[in-house]
């Protein structure tokens, strides 16, 4: 009680420059609650004993306050973990029944994901929260998109892949083994005389060419305190939900927020069973873990967070996950107020729109052939029993009116469009005695329609060809009549004045030339035209020319 306050263990308070050894009003009740001696607790809060216990270091107020806060945080975390484990043990079925499977094999878990945090100034805590969101978003993408793609490939189903935004590159920037943010933070914490500026400059050097981790000056539109930050104080990380400016001030101290060995040893001296046997950590370490810890160094807050997050992801990977997306309607935190553009941005960033598109274009309903075939085969007519499992299920689907474009047959399952597999789901769990007559009737109707379809198609093809032949004959008759009329028009057409002038200009002495140019077809006045032509060569006088023109006009007009 009172140990978590910022005023410290004393009247003047550690934060105000006082000494922890002065006040007893807070230390004594705290020591009593923990089952510890008062003076040793007060002494360990102000001094640090070396590992060999050969010398003692007096702590300044800042370091003493940091040790006190670490002790309070460790107690809170361990009490919380202890309560969770106690509740889980009480719910374990195997506690009373040795033959029952352990609870960890069969459970329903509900994970309430903390929201993505984007403030004007973001620190180490926001990085941890936002990175957890990145991991869960990646799990969502793998569960929905990559799992769908794998399911289609394994069953040989044709489908069109849906493009989506993969955040694997962001995760690599944060937790990558060589240049990730968390490994870099642990590395800088081990370095002598390292500062927060050392960390941020190392990050900019490692990711200078990256488009995900950027310098503050490269981001436009920053407002307030974020606009005054330099690349020695902060960095920009482009998360799937938006760009976040992280200020690295105090990161090394927060990452090294480790409980002192003095506090750990003192907790083992507690007179209370809860403290010494459940909350205090023993010094014994298995041989295998000794080698591992020797190579990795002391546990940091960042590394502990990554290990905890890994256990969470392993638990999620072992389950059949379902997702509920929560949309924030407005930033004013007011009811009955929804901004469409604001909500749409969240749907785009979270991959929800792509997931809906995948469900619409893909085949989300899958039913194994064995679930239908093995259950209803013996009750079907002989011609249905002879079908293979895939054809058997397909026959039932077609009998229920499912269109061919609404399903695909895989190697082991039938894949169906959304909302098209309701009847198969009913068949899988329905009463056999009730469903068998309905299925047989449906299949008989389907077979009758199938036979009728063949007859109708054959008659339709015959009618189409008869119609085409009739049309072709009519077209030939019309073409033949039109050709005869065009020929008669060609024979009986009159010469225009220009053609007559050309003919008269060429008439110089040969009656054969005149006849060849003028006469275009058979004429009933051929004899008159022949008698009007001169017998010998030579020119024509005007009277003869006028007479010739009159005869030509009469000839062309049929007179």
C-alpha positions in Angstrom: 0.0 0.0 0.0 1.4 3.4 -1.0 4.4 1.9 -2.7 3.3 2.8 -6.2 2.9 6.6 -5.6 5.3 9.1 -7.1 5.8 10.9 -3.7 8.2 8.1 -2.6 8.8 6.4 0.7 9.2 9.5 2.9 7.7 12.8 3.8 9.8 14.9 1.4 9.7 12.4 -1.5 12.4 11.0 -3.6 11.4 13.1 -6.6 11.9 16.3 -4.6 15.5 15.6 -3.7 14.8 14.1 -0.2 16.3 10.9 1.3 14.5 7.6 1.4 16.0 6.9 4.8 14.2 9.8 6.4 10.6 8.7 6.2 9.2 5.6 7.9 5.5 6.3 7.5 5.3 4.6 4.1 8.0 2.0 4.3 6.8 0.3 7.5 3.2 -0.4 6.3 4.6 -1.7 3.0 7.1 -3.9 4.7 4.4 -5.3 7.0 2.2 -6.2 4.0 5.1 -7.9 2.3 6.2 -9.8 5.5 9.6 -8.1 5.4 11.7 -6.4 8.1 11.5 -2.7 8.0 15.1 -1.7 8.3 16.5 -4.0 5.7 13.9 -2.9 3.2 14.8 0.8 3.9 18.5 0.0 3.6 18.1 -1.9 0.3 16.1 1.0 -1.2 18.9 3.5 -0.6 21.9 1.3 -1.3 23.1 -1.2 -3.8 25.2 -4.1 -2.8 27.7 -5.6 -5.3 27.2 -9.1 -6.5 30.1 -10.3 -4.4 28.8 -8.3 -1.4 32.3 -6.8 -1.0 31.2 -3.2 -1.2 28.0 -1.0 -1.1 27.0 1.9 -3.4 25.0 4.8 -2.1 22.2 5.6 -4.6 21.2 9.1 -5.6 17.5 10.1 -5.4 16.9 9.5 -9.1 18.4 6.0 -9.1 16.7 5.1 -5.8 13.3 6.2 -7.2 13.9 4.1 -10.4 14.6 1.1 -8.2 11.5 1.7 -6.1 9.4 2.0 -9.2 10.8 -1.2 -10.7 10.1 -3.0 -7.5 6.4 -1.9 -7.5 6.0 -2.8 -11.2 7.5 -6.2 -10.6 5.2 -6.9 -7.7 2.1 -5.8 -9.7 3.1 -8.0 -12.7 3.8 -11.1 -10.6 0.6 -10.8 -8.6 -1.4 -10.4 -11.8 0.3 -13.5 -13.4 -0.3 -15.4 -10.2 -4.0 -14.6 -10.2 -4.4 -15.6 -13.9 -2.7 -18.9 -13.4 -4.8 -19.6 -10.3 -8.0 -18.9 -12.3 -6.8 -21.2 -15.1 -6.0 -24.0 -12.7 -9.4 -23.8 -11.2 -11.0 -24.1 -14.6 -8.8 -27.0 -15.7 -10.9 -30.2 -16.3 -8.0 -32.4 -15.5 -7.8 -31.4 -11.9 -10.6 -33.6 -10.8 -10.6 -36.1 -13.7 -7.2 -37.6 -14.5 -8.4 -39.0 -17.7 -9.7 -35.7 -19.0 -7.6 -33.9 -21.6 -5.8 -30.8 -20.3 -7.5 -27.5 -20.7 -4.8 -26.1 -23.0 -6.0 -28.6 -25.7 -9.6 -27.4 -25.7 -10.4 -23.8 -25.0 -12.2 -20.8 -26.4 -10.1 -17.6 -26.1 -11.1 -14.0 -26.5 -8.4 -11.6 -27.3 -9.3 -7.9 -26.8 -6.7 -6.1 -28.8 -5.6 -2.7 -27.5 -6.0 0.1 -30.0 -3.3 1.6 -32.2 -1.9 4.6 -30.5 -0.8 7.7 -32.4 -0.1 10.8 -30.3 1.8 14.0 -30.9 4.7 12.6 -28.9 5.1 8.9 -28.8 7.6 6.9 -26.6 8.7 3.4 -25.9 5.3 2.3 -24.5 3.6 3.3 -27.8 6.1 1.3 -29.8 5.3 -1.8 -27.8 1.6 -1.3 -28.2 1.8 -0.5 -31.9 4.2 -3.4 -32.6 1.7 -5.8 -31.0 -0.9 -4.4 -33.4 1.4 -5.0 -36.3 1.9 -8.6 -35.3 -1.8 -9.2 -34.9 -2.5 -7.5 -38.2 0.1 -9.8 -39.9 -1.6 -12.8 -38.2 -4.9 -11.6 -39.7 -3.4 -11.2 -43.2 -1.9 -14.7 -43.0 -5.1 -16.3 -41.6 -7.3 -14.7 -44.3 -5.3 -14.1 -47.5 -2.3 -16.5 -47.3 -4.4 -19.3 -45.8 -7.0 -18.9 -48.6 -4.3 -19.0 -51.3 -2.8 -22.1 -49.7 -6.2 -23.8 -49.5 -6.9 -23.1 -53.2 -3.5 -24.4 -54.3 -3.7 -27.6 -52.2 -7.1 -28.5 -53.8 -6.2 -27.3 -57.3 -8.9 -24.6 -57.4 -8.6 -21.8 -60.0 -9.0 -18.3 -58.5 -7.9 -14.7 -59.0 -5.5 -13.6 -56.2 -6.5 -10.4 -54.3 -3.8 -7.8 -53.8 -3.4 -6.7 -50.2 -0.9 -4.6 -48.2 1.6 -6.9 -46.4 3.2 -5.5 -43.3 6.0 -8.0 -43.0 8.6 -5.4 -43.9 7.5 -3.2 -41.0 7.8 -6.1 -38.6 11.3 -6.9 -39.9 12.3 -3.3 -39.2 11.2 -3.5 -35.6 12.3 -6.9 -34.5 14.9 -7.9 -37.2 17.8 -9.8 -35.6 20.6 -7.6 -36.9 19.3 -4.1 -37.4 15.8 -4.2 -35.8 14.7 -1.5 -33.3 14.5 -3.8 -30.3 17.9 -5.6 -30.9 19.5 -2.2 -31.5 18.0 -0.9 -28.2 19.4 -3.9 -26.3 22.8 -3.5 -28.0 23.0 0.2 -27.1 22.0 -0.5 -23.5 25.0 -2.7 -23.1 27.4 -0.2 -24.6 29.4 2.0 -22.1 28.4 5.7 -22.0 25.6 5.2 -24.5 22.7 7.7 -24.6 19.3 7.9 -26.2 20.9 9.9 -29.0 23.3 7.0 -29.7 20.2 4.8 -30.2 18.4 7.0 -32.7 21.6 7.8 -34.7 22.3 4.1 -35.0 18.7 3.5 -36.2 19.1 6.2 -38.9 22.4 4.7 -40.0 21.1 1.2 -40.2 18.0 2.2 -42.1 19.1 5.2 -44.1 17.8 3.9 -47.4 14.5 2.5 -45.9 11.2 4.0 -46.8 9.6 2.7 -43.5 11.9 4.2 -40.9 12.6 7.9 -41.8 14.1 11.0 -40.3 11.6 13.6 -39.0 12.7 16.2 -41.5 11.5 14.0 -44.4 7.9 14.0 -43.1 5.8 17.0 -44.2 2.8 18.3 -42.4 4.0 17.8 -38.8 2.5 20.1 -36.2 3.2 21.2 -32.7 6.2 19.7 -30.8 6.7 17.1 -33.5 7.6 19.8 -36.1 10.6 20.9 -33.9 12.1 17.4 -33.5 15.4 16.6 -35.2 16.9 13.3 -36.3 18.9 13.2 -33.1 15.8 13.0 -31.0 13.2 11.0 -32.9 12.4 8.8 -35.9 9.3 8.2 -38.0 7.9 4.7 -38.4 5.4 4.1 -41.2 2.9 1.6 -39.6 0.0 0.0 -41.5 -2.3 2.4 -39.6 -0.3 5.6 -40.3 3.0 7.4 -39.7 4.0 7.6 -36.0 6.8 9.9 -34.6 8.7 8.2 -31.8 10.8 10.3 -29.4 13.7 8.2 -28.0 14.2 10.3 -24.8 14.4 7.9 -21.8 14.3 4.7 -23.9 17.5 3.3 -22.4 16.3 3.7 -18.9 12.9 2.2 -19.7 14.5 -0.8 -21.4 16.8 -1.4 -18.4 13.9 -1.2 -15.9 15.2 -4.3 -14.1 14.4 -5.3 -10.6 17.6 -5.1 -8.5 19.1 -8.4 -7.2 18.9 -6.8 -3.7 15.1 -6.7 -3.9 14.9 -10.2 -5.3 17.0 -11.6 -2.4 15.0 -9.6 0.1 11.7 -11.0 -1.2 13.0 -14.5 -0.5 13.2 -13.5 3.2 9.5 -12.8 3.4 7.5 -14.5 6.1 4.5 -14.8 3.8 4.1 -17.9 1.6 2.7 -15.9 -1.4 5.7 -13.6 -1.5 8.6 -16.1 -0.9 7.2 -19.1 -2.8 5.2 -17.6 -5.6 6.3 -14.0 -6.3 10.0 -14.2 -5.5 12.2 -15.7 -8.2 14.7 -18.4 -7.2 18.3 -18.1 -8.1 18.5 -21.7 -9.4 18.7 -21.8 -13.2 18.7 -25.0 -15.2 22.0 -25.9 -17.0 20.5 -25.3 -20.5 19.2 -21.9 -19.6 22.5 -20.9 -18.0 24.2 -21.3 -21.3 21.5 -19.4 -23.1 21.5 -16.5 -20.6 25.2 -16.3 -20.6 25.2 -15.7 -24.3 22.3 -13.2 -24.3 22.9 -11.2 -21.2 20.4 -9.9 -18.7 16.7 -9.7 -19.5 15.5 -6.3 -20.7 12.0 -4.9 -20.9 12.0 -5.0 -24.7 13.2 -8.6 -24.8 10.7 -9.7 -22.2 7.9 -8.0 -24.2 9.0 -9.8 -27.4 9.0 -13.1 -25.6 5.6 -12.5 -24.2 4.3 -11.5 -27.6 5.8 -14.6 -29.1 3.9 -16.8 -26.7 0.7 -15.0 -27.5 1.3 -15.5 -31.3 2.1 -19.2 -30.8 -1.2 -19.6 -28.9 -3.1 -17.8 -31.7 -1.4 -20.0 -34.4 -2.7 -23.1 -32.7 -6.3 -22.0 -32.9 -9.0 -21.6 -35.5 -9.2 -17.8 -35.3 -12.2 -15.6 -36.1 -12.0 -11.8 -36.3 -14.2 -8.9 -35.2 -13.2 -5.5 -36.5 -14.0 -2.5 -34.4 -14.3 0.8 -36.2 -13.8 4.1 -34.4 -16.6 6.4 -35.6 -15.1 9.8 -34.7 -12.2 11.4 -32.8 -14.5 13.5 -30.6 -15.6 10.4 -28.6 -19.3 11.4 -29.2 -22.2 9.0 -29.7 -24.3 8.9 -32.9 -21.6 10.7 -34.9 -20.0 8.8 -37.8 -17.5 10.2 -40.3 -17.6 8.1 -43.4 -14.1 9.0 -44.7 -12.6 8.4 -41.2 -14.3 5.0 -41.0 -13.3 4.1 -44.6 -9.7 4.8 -43.9 -9.7 2.4 -41.0 -11.3 -0.3 -43.2 -8.6 0.2 -45.9 -5.7 0.2 -43.4 -6.9 -2.9 -41.6 -7.4 -5.0 -44.8 -11.1 -5.4 -44.2 -12.1 -4.2 -47.6 -9.7 -6.7 -49.3 -11.0 -9.5 -47.1 -14.6 -8.7 -48.1 -13.5 -8.7 -51.8 -11.8 -12.0 -51.3 -15.0 -13.5 -49.9 -17.1 -12.1 -52.8 -14.7 -13.3 -55.6 -13.5 -16.5 -53.9 -15.2 -19.7 -52.6 -15.4 -19.2 -48.8 -17.7 -22.3 -48.2 -15.9 -25.6 -48.3 -17.4 -29.0 -47.6 -15.5 -32.2 -47.6 -16.9 -34.9 -50.0 -16.8 -37.5 -47.3 -19.2 -35.5 -45.1 -22.0 -35.9 -47.7 -20.9 -39.0 -49.7 -20.4 -41.4 -46.8 -23.6 -40.3 -45.1 -26.1 -40.5 -48.0 -24.5 -42.9 -50.5 -26.4 -46.1 -49.4 -29.8 -44.3 -49.6 -29.3 -43.1 -53.2 -30.5 -44.7 -56.4 -28.0 -47.1 -58.1 -26.9 -44.7 -60.8 -26.0 -42.1 -58.0 -24.2 -44.7 -55.9 -21.9 -45.5 -58.8 -20.6 -41.9 -58.9 -17.3 -40.9 -57.5 -17.4 -38.8 -54.2 -16.8 -35.5 -56.1 -19.4 -36.4 -58.8 -21.8 -37.5 -56.1 -21.7 -34.2 -54.3 -21.8 -32.3 -57.5 -25.0 -34.2 -58.6 -26.6 -33.2 -55.3 -25.5 -29.6 -55.7 -26.9 -29.5 -59.3 -30.1 -31.2 -58.2 -30.6 -28.3 -55.7 -30.2 -25.8 -58.4 -26.6 -24.6 -57.9 -25.2 -23.0 -61.0 -21.9 -24.2 -62.5 -20.2 -20.8 -61.9 -21.0 -20.9 -58.2 -18.8 -23.9 -57.3 -15.6 -25.7 -58.1 -14.6 -29.3 -57.4 -11.3 -29.7 -55.5 -9.3 -32.8 -54.7 -11.0 -33.3 -51.3 -13.7 -30.6 -51.0 -16.3 -28.8 -53.0 -15.7 -25.0 -53.0 -18.7 -22.8 -53.2 -19.5 -19.1 -53.4 -20.8 -17.2 -50.4 -24.4 -18.1 -49.5 -24.5 -21.1 -51.9 -23.7 -23.9 -49.6 -26.5 -23.6 -47.0 -28.3 -26.7 -48.3 -25.1 -28.8 -48.0 -24.5 -27.6 -44.5 -28.0 -28.7 -43.6 -27.4 -32.1 -45.2 -24.3 -32.6 -43.2 -26.1 -32.3 -39.9 -29.8 -33.0 -40.8 -31.8 -36.1 -39.9 -31.1 -38.8 -42.6 -34.7 -40.2 -42.5 -36.1 -36.8 -43.3 -33.6 -35.7 -45.9 -33.2 -38.9 -48.0 -36.7 -38.7 -49.7 -36.1 -35.0 -50.5 -32.7 -35.7 -52.0 -34.0 -38.7 -54.1 -36.8 -36.6 -55.4 -34.5 -33.7 -56.3 -32.1 -36.0 -58.1 -35.0 -37.6 -60.1 -36.2 -34.2 -61.1 -32.7 -33.2 -62.0 -32.3 -36.4 -64.2 -35.6 -35.7 -65.9 -34.6 -32.1 -66.6 -31.3 -33.4 -67.9 -33.0 -35.7 -70.4 -35.5 -33.1 -71.4 -32.7 -30.7 -72.0 -31.1 -33.0 -74.5 -34.3 -33.3 -76.5 -35.0 -29.6 -76.4 -31.4 -28.8 -77.5 -31.6 -31.2 -80.4 -35.0 -29.8 -81.6 -33.7 -26.3 -81.2 -30.6 -27.0 -83.3 -32.8 -28.6 -86.0 -35.2 -25.6 -86.1 -32.2 -23.1 -86.3 -30.7 -24.9 -89.3 -34.1 -25.1 -91.1 -34.6 -21.4 -90.5 -31.2 -20.7 -91.9 -31.8 -22.8 -95.0 -35.1 -21.0 -95.6 -33.5 -17.7 -95.3 -30.7 -18.7 -97.7 -33.2 -19.8 -100.4 -35.1 -16.5 -100.1 -31.9 -14.6 -100.4 -30.9 -16.4 -103.6 -34.3 -15.7 -105.2 -34.1 -12.0 -104.4 -30.5 -11.8 -105.7 -31.4 -13.5 -109.0 -34.3 -11.1 -109.7 -32.3 -8.1 -108.8 -29.5 -9.2 -111.2 -31.9 -9.4 -114.2 -33.3 -5.9 -113.6 -29.9 -4.5 -113.4 -29.0 -6.1 -116.7 -32.1 -4.7 -118.5 -31.3 -1.2 -117.1 -27.8 -1.5 -118.5 -29.1 -2.5 -122.0 -31.7 0.3 -122.3 -30.0 3.2 -120.8 -29.7 6.5 -122.8 -26.4 8.2 -123.7 -26.0 11.6 -122.1 -24.9 14.7 -124.1 -21.2 14.4 -123.3 -21.1 10.9 -124.6 -22.9 11.9 -127.8 -20.5 14.8 -128.3 -17.5 12.5 -127.9 -18.9 10.1 -130.5 -19.6 12.9 -133.0 -16.1 14.3 -132.6 -14.6 11.0 -133.5 -16.8 10.4 -136.5 -14.4 11.3 -139.3 -14.7 8.7 -142.1 -15.5 5.2 -140.8 -19.0 4.1 -140.4 -17.9 1.0 -138.5 -16.3 3.1 -135.7 -19.5 5.1 -135.4 -21.6 2.0 -135.2 -19.3 0.5 -132.6 -19.4 3.5 -130.3 -23.1 4.4 -130.7 -24.8 1.1 -130.6 -24.7 -0.3 -127.0 -27.2 -3.1 -127.4 -29.6 -4.8 -129.7 -32.1 -2.3 -131.2 -35.2 -2.8 -133.2 -34.1 0.0 -135.6 -30.8 -1.5 -136.5 -31.7 -1.5 -140.2 -32.5 2.2 -140.2 -29.3 3.0 -138.4 -27.3 0.9 -140.9 -28.9 2.6 -144.0 -28.2 6.1 -142.7 -24.5 5.4 -142.5 -22.3 6.5 -145.5 -21.0 3.8 -147.7 -17.6 5.2 -148.4 -15.1 7.3 -146.5 -15.0 11.1 -146.3 -16.7 13.8 -144.2 -20.4 14.5 -143.5 -22.3 17.6 -144.4 -24.5 19.4 -141.7 -27.7 17.9 -143.0 -26.4 14.4 -142.8 -25.1 15.0 -139.2 -28.5 16.4 -138.1 -30.2 13.4 -139.6 -27.8 11.1 -137.8 -28.4 12.6 -134.4 -32.2 12.3 -134.9 -31.8 8.6 -135.7 -29.5 8.0 -132.7 -32.0 9.6 -130.3 -34.8 7.4 -131.8 -32.6 4.3 -131.5 -31.8 4.9 -127.8 -35.4 5.7 -126.9 -36.6 2.6 -128.6 -38.6 4.4 -131.3 
